[in-house]
């Protein structure tokens, strides 16, 4: 995947393994701390916020790969779309990390390599 080098890829694979421990992509995202968490107490619900739980090394690996991936057109277009929706930089990176976790899960589930899609020119 773009942005995932040797060291970051090794870190992610060490933490995730072959992916068989995660029945769904939501389980992988929650394990990595990329799934939003609802903060609530009694009848007050404070909304969705980034989770402070999860595997810190795996979350760090995803975030490090995001910064490098912003040079690639596909991740950059997704990041720019999130910024245009009004998200802050960190929120957009979290969305991008979650999307890449989805891709990683699909790659491990199907036993395939990453294939870049051609960028549509508008």
Secondary structure, 3 states (H helix, E strand, C coil): CCCCCHHHHHHHHHHHCCCCCCCCHHHHHHHHCCCEEEEEECCEEEEEEECCCCCHHHHHHHHHHHHHHCCCHHHHHHHHHHHHCCCCHHHHHHHHHHHHHHHHHHHHHHCCCCCCCCCCCC
